[in-house]
Amino acid sequence: MLDVISPSDPPPLKSQLPAYIRARGILSARLQDSGRGTRVFDLSEAGGYRLKFPHADPCEAMIVNTGGGMAGGDHLALSLSLGPQAVAVCSTQSAEKIYRAERDRAEITVTLTLDDAANLAWLPQETILFDGAQLHRKLTLDMAANATFMACETVVFGRSAMGETVHAASLVDQWDIRRNGKLVFAERVKITGDIQSLLDRPTIGAGARAIATMLYVAPDAEARLEEVRELLAPDDSAPVEWGASAWNGLLCIRAVSPEASALRRQTARFLNRFRQLPLPRVWQC
């Protein structure tokens, strides 16, 4: 767990935007096995967000933000449930951009449910935080004992290729995963203040500008640890540092890099090999 708070956080600016122009997105979907593949049996959409389902195997659910990003005060609540033996991949149309907040934070709440033998790959593209951004994100998963869950979340702090730096921002990230009703993974991450200076510290990021967490929860998770470590063998051409551990029926991978593009390439390569399936087509655009 990483908990870094600057003692000199600046006071928030008074909001100049009325609340009614902020985005309030709600997405809810139920996917079930039809005998001829996983299909959408229930779908609800509200606000500036949509779920699109390209014709793909396995079933793909693409989150589309018609606003092109999130600013302070925006909120997305997504609920996705998979019935018995349903198989799906959920991703985003592009990287999610979190812009400067005047006062209120942007919020993303994700609620996932996996029934008996369901299989979900949660693979959104990167989340990019700009200077002044404030993001509070929460992911909650309830899964059956024999279900399978693969997740990859990447956060990029400013686009270094564009000369961007993040000197004042806030990221709060919360994960709660329950398997057969038992809490097996709980994490709280809070990085607030001068993020670039914090990430430059050797014990925090050692110069990282992009971080990734991958989590695999499945009956065979612990047995695949050595396989994962072999797949994460150092690559001299990519400045990415990896670490992997397994316990309690799950496998967790951390990665940091000073280059977002290098982390994306290595993450994509790992996911292709580990899952033995191609990534969603939007990752290749």
TIMAR-849581 format. One record per residue (C-alpha): residue number from 0; residue in one letter; y, x, z. Coordinates in nm, 3 decimals, m for minus. Example, Ala and Ser with C-alpha at 12.3 -4.5 7.8 and 13.67 -1.06 7.14 Angstrom:
BEGIN
R;num;residuo;y;x;z
R;0;A;m0.450;1.230;0.780
R;1;S;m0.106;1.367;0.714
END
This chain:
BEGIN
R;num;residuo;y;x;z
R;0;M;0.000;0.000;0.000
R;1;L;0.348;0.126;m0.086
R;2;D;0.642;0.009;0.124
R;3;V;0.971;0.182;0.044
R;4;I;1.304;0.038;0.154
R;5;S;1.643;0.199;0.112
R;6;P;1.853;0.182;0.432
R;7;S;2.169;0.148;0.225
R;8;D;2.086;m0.145;0.000
R;9;P;2.412;m0.287;m0.142
R;10;P;2.504;m0.643;m0.045
R;11;P;2.422;m0.900;m0.315
R;12;L;2.698;m1.015;m0.544
R;13;K;2.810;m1.375;m0.530
R;14;S;2.634;m1.571;m0.801
R;15;Q;2.859;m1.696;m1.077
R;16;L;2.590;m1.898;m1.254
R;17;P;2.502;m2.258;m1.164
R;18;A;2.140;m2.311;m1.065
R;19;Y;2.076;m2.570;m1.336
R;20;I;2.085;m2.311;m1.615
R;21;R;1.809;m2.101;m1.459
R;22;A;1.461;m2.127;m1.610
R;23;R;1.196;m2.321;m1.420
R;24;G;0.870;m2.265;m1.604
R;25;I;0.545;m2.438;m1.510
R;26;L;0.216;m2.370;m1.685
R;27;S;m0.117;m2.522;m1.584
R;28;A;m0.445;m2.505;m1.777
R;29;R;m0.812;m2.581;m1.720
R;30;L;m1.064;m2.399;m1.941
R;31;Q;m1.428;m2.501;m1.961
R;32;D;m1.741;m2.401;m2.144
R;33;S;m1.811;m2.658;m2.415
R;34;G;m2.151;m2.525;m2.519
R;35;R;m1.985;m2.378;m2.829
R;36;G;m1.747;m2.151;m2.645
R;37;T;m1.466;m2.188;m2.395
R;38;R;m1.214;m2.461;m2.474
R;39;V;m0.893;m2.599;m2.323
R;40;F;m0.966;m2.926;m2.142
R;41;D;m0.633;m2.975;m1.970
R;42;L;m0.289;m2.826;m2.036
R;43;S;0.055;m2.886;m1.885
R;44;E;0.378;m2.706;m1.983
R;45;A;0.735;m2.734;m1.858
R;46;G;1.049;m2.528;m1.889
R;47;G;1.090;m2.243;m2.133
R;48;Y;0.728;m2.125;m2.115
R;49;R;0.429;m2.210;m2.333
R;50;L;0.058;m2.131;m2.341
R;51;K;m0.077;m2.066;m2.689
R;52;F;m0.443;m2.039;m2.776
R;53;P;m0.508;m1.834;m3.091
R;54;H;m0.842;m1.887;m3.259
R;55;A;m1.027;m1.601;m3.095
R;56;D;m1.359;m1.522;m2.933
R;57;P;m1.354;m1.501;m2.639
R;58;C;m1.087;m1.764;m2.576
R;59;E;m0.735;m1.619;m2.552
R;60;A;m0.449;m1.775;m2.357
R;61;M;m0.112;m1.627;m2.453
R;62;I;0.188;m1.678;m2.224
R;63;V;0.505;m1.724;m2.429
R;64;N;0.850;m1.699;m2.272
R;65;T;1.088;m1.863;m2.518
R;66;G;1.383;m1.719;m2.325
R;67;G;1.283;m1.362;m2.408
R;68;G;1.290;m1.240;m2.048
R;69;M;1.374;m1.332;m1.689
R;70;A;1.697;m1.299;m1.494
R;71;G;1.786;m1.366;m1.133
R;72;G;1.699;m1.721;m1.030
R;73;D;1.434;m1.774;m1.301
R;74;H;1.091;m1.887;m1.187
R;75;L;0.750;m1.913;m1.348
R;76;A;0.456;m2.085;m1.178
R;77;L;0.128;m2.043;m1.365
R;78;S;m0.202;m2.201;m1.266
R;79;L;m0.519;m2.120;m1.461
R;80;S;m0.870;m2.233;m1.372
R;81;L;m1.199;m2.155;m1.544
R;82;G;m1.498;m2.384;m1.511
R;83;P;m1.860;m2.266;m1.475
R;84;Q;m1.954;m1.997;m1.733
R;85;A;m1.614;m2.014;m1.903
R;86;V;m1.492;m1.685;m2.052
R;87;A;m1.127;m1.614;m2.132
R;88;V;m0.857;m1.353;m2.169
R;89;C;m0.499;m1.418;m2.059
R;90;S;m0.212;m1.204;m2.185
R;91;T;0.157;m1.226;m2.281
R;92;Q;0.324;m1.233;m2.621
R;93;S;0.516;m0.913;m2.538
R;94;A;0.638;m0.708;m2.245
R;95;E;0.813;m0.925;m1.987
R;96;K;1.169;m0.804;m1.929
R;97;I;1.332;m0.854;m1.589
R;98;Y;1.710;m0.834;m1.625
R;99;R;1.987;m0.773;m1.373
R;100;A;2.018;m1.031;m1.096
R;101;E;2.354;m1.130;m0.954
R;102;R;2.207;m1.275;m0.636
R;103;D;1.880;m1.467;m0.658
R;104;R;1.560;m1.290;m0.751
R;105;A;1.328;m1.375;m1.038
R;106;E;0.994;m1.513;m0.919
R;107;I;0.649;m1.522;m1.077
R;108;T;0.366;m1.708;m0.903
R;109;V;0.017;m1.690;m1.050
R;110;T;m0.272;m1.898;m0.914
R;111;L;m0.618;m1.835;m1.060
R;112;T;m0.950;m2.008;m0.993
R;113;L;m1.290;m1.893;m1.124
R;114;D;m1.592;m2.117;m1.084
R;115;D;m1.960;m2.022;m1.098
R;116;A;m2.026;m1.733;m1.345
R;117;A;m1.677;m1.761;m1.497
R;118;N;m1.522;m1.448;m1.650
R;119;L;m1.146;m1.386;m1.677
R;120;A;m0.959;m1.082;m1.804
R;121;W;m0.598;m1.094;m1.682
R;122;L;m0.423;m0.853;m1.920
R;123;P;m0.048;m0.918;m1.948
R;124;Q;0.159;m0.660;m2.129
R;125;E;0.403;m0.446;m1.933
R;126;T;0.668;m0.579;m1.700
R;127;I;0.995;m0.388;m1.758
R;128;L;1.250;m0.376;m1.477
R;129;F;1.608;m0.304;m1.576
R;130;D;1.875;m0.165;m1.345
R;131;G;1.980;m0.434;m1.099
R;132;A;1.661;m0.640;m1.145
R;133;Q;1.502;m0.826;m0.856
R;134;L;1.144;m0.947;m0.896
R;135;H;0.913;m1.118;m0.648
R;136;R;0.563;m1.163;m0.788
R;137;K;0.255;m1.316;m0.627
R;138;L;m0.100;m1.340;m0.761
R;139;T;m0.362;m1.549;m0.580
R;140;L;m0.724;m1.567;m0.694
R;141;D;m1.012;m1.776;m0.563
R;142;M;m1.341;m1.688;m0.732
R;143;A;m1.710;m1.766;m0.700
R;144;A;m1.939;m1.490;m0.574
R;145;N;m2.092;m1.435;m0.919
R;146;A;m1.770;m1.468;m1.120
R;147;T;m1.606;m1.170;m1.293
R;148;F;m1.238;m1.077;m1.282
R;149;M;m1.066;m0.789;m1.462
R;150;A;m0.692;m0.739;m1.415
R;151;C;m0.437;m0.490;m1.540
R;152;E;m0.072;m0.498;m1.435
R;153;T;0.175;m0.233;m1.554
R;154;V;0.535;m0.199;m1.436
R;155;V;0.790;0.012;m1.626
R;156;F;1.112;0.113;m1.451
R;157;G;1.365;0.129;m1.735
R;158;R;1.301;0.229;m2.094
R;159;S;1.328;0.608;m2.085
R;160;A;1.326;0.626;m2.465
R;161;M;1.651;0.427;m2.456
R;162;G;1.801;0.648;m2.189
R;163;E;1.777;0.377;m1.924
R;164;T;1.755;0.451;m1.553
R;165;V;1.690;0.221;m1.259
R;166;H;1.907;0.315;m0.963
R;167;A;1.931;m0.023;m0.790
R;168;A;1.647;m0.275;m0.815
R;169;S;1.382;m0.451;m0.612
R;170;L;1.012;m0.515;m0.674
R;171;V;0.794;m0.712;m0.434
R;172;D;0.435;m0.755;m0.550
R;173;Q;0.165;m0.946;m0.361
R;174;W;m0.205;m0.983;m0.445
R;175;D;m0.454;m1.199;m0.252
R;176;I;m0.810;m1.226;m0.380
R;177;R;m1.081;m1.436;m0.221
R;178;R;m1.443;m1.424;m0.322
R;179;N;m1.666;m1.710;m0.212
R;180;G;m1.387;m1.807;0.028
R;181;K;m1.361;m1.461;0.188
R;182;L;m1.052;m1.243;0.151
R;183;V;m1.169;m0.921;m0.018
R;184;F;m0.841;m0.774;m0.143
R;185;A;m0.489;m0.807;m0.005
R;186;E;m0.201;m0.589;m0.114
R;187;R;0.174;m0.586;m0.053
R;188;V;0.401;m0.354;m0.250
R;189;K;0.774;m0.334;m0.190
R;190;I;1.006;m0.089;m0.365
R;191;T;1.375;m0.147;m0.306
R;192;G;1.692;0.054;m0.357
R;193;D;1.740;0.360;m0.576
R;194;I;1.403;0.334;m0.746
R;195;Q;1.446;0.639;m0.967
R;196;S;1.513;0.862;m0.666
R;197;L;1.223;0.707;m0.476
R;198;L;0.979;0.758;m0.764
R;199;D;1.090;1.120;m0.795
R;200;R;0.953;1.195;m0.448
R;201;P;0.619;1.381;m0.464
R;202;T;0.451;1.145;m0.215
R;203;I;0.560;0.829;m0.397
R;204;G;0.566;0.878;m0.774
R;205;A;0.617;1.248;m0.845
R;206;G;0.853;1.159;m1.129
R;207;A;0.669;0.849;m1.249
R;208;R;0.855;0.588;m1.454
R;209;A;0.554;0.362;m1.513
R;210;I;0.274;0.253;m1.280
R;211;A;m0.043;0.052;m1.337
R;212;T;m0.299;m0.118;m1.118
R;213;M;m0.634;m0.227;m1.255
R;214;L;m0.879;m0.429;m1.052
R;215;Y;m1.237;m0.522;m1.135
R;216;V;m1.414;m0.773;m0.911
R;217;A;m1.773;m0.845;m1.012
R;218;P;m2.131;m0.814;m0.886
R;219;D;m2.162;m0.472;m1.054
R;220;A;m1.817;m0.338;m0.957
R;221;E;m1.920;m0.068;m0.711
R;222;A;m2.206;0.050;m0.933
R;223;R;m1.960;0.130;m1.215
R;224;L;m1.740;0.372;m1.021
R;225;E;m1.882;0.692;m1.169
R;226;E;m1.866;0.542;m1.519
R;227;V;m1.498;0.464;m1.462
R;228;R;m1.421;0.814;m1.340
R;229;E;m1.580;0.959;m1.652
R;230;L;m1.373;0.727;m1.872
R;231;L;m1.061;0.840;m1.686
R;232;A;m1.125;1.208;m1.751
R;233;P;m0.793;1.401;m1.781
R;234;D;m0.634;1.413;m2.125
R;235;D;m0.402;1.712;m2.169
R;236;S;m0.213;1.527;m2.442
R;237;A;m0.113;1.240;m2.208
R;238;P;0.077;1.294;m1.881
R;239;V;m0.112;1.025;m1.688
R;240;E;m0.261;1.064;m1.341
R;241;W;m0.549;0.837;m1.244
R;242;G;m0.741;0.750;m0.932
R;243;A;m1.033;0.512;m0.878
R;244;S;m1.221;0.381;m0.577
R;245;A;m1.475;0.107;m0.510
R;246;W;m1.559;m0.093;m0.198
R;247;N;m1.639;m0.443;m0.082
R;248;G;m1.763;m0.555;m0.426
R;249;L;m1.454;m0.447;m0.617
R;250;L;m1.321;m0.149;m0.808
R;251;C;m0.954;m0.045;m0.802
R;252;I;m0.778;0.195;m1.038
R;253;R;m0.426;0.334;m1.001
R;254;A;m0.228;0.519;m1.265
R;255;V;0.119;0.673;m1.283
R;256;S;0.305;0.844;m1.564
R;257;P;0.656;0.966;m1.646
R;258;E;0.608;0.811;m1.992
R;259;A;0.545;0.439;m2.036
R;260;S;0.411;0.486;m2.389
R;261;A;0.152;0.739;m2.272
R;262;L;0.038;0.509;m1.993
R;263;R;0.005;0.219;m2.236
R;264;R;m0.208;0.423;m2.479
R;265;Q;m0.439;0.551;m2.208
R;266;T;m0.469;0.211;m2.041
R;267;A;m0.554;0.044;m2.372
R;268;R;m0.816;0.307;m2.448
R;269;F;m0.973;0.268;m2.105
R;270;L;m0.983;m0.113;m2.122
R;271;N;m1.145;m0.105;m2.467
R;272;R;m1.419;0.127;m2.346
R;273;F;m1.474;m0.031;m2.007
R;274;R;m1.485;m0.390;m2.131
R;275;Q;m1.651;m0.297;m2.464
R;276;L;m1.429;m0.560;m2.623
R;277;P;m1.104;m0.531;m2.822
R;278;L;m0.780;m0.606;m2.645
R;279;P;m0.589;m0.924;m2.732
R;280;R;m0.426;m0.893;m3.072
R;281;V;m0.077;m0.910;m2.920
R;282;W;m0.137;m0.569;m2.762
R;283;Q;m0.160;m0.422;m3.110
R;284;C;0.167;m0.569;m3.242
END
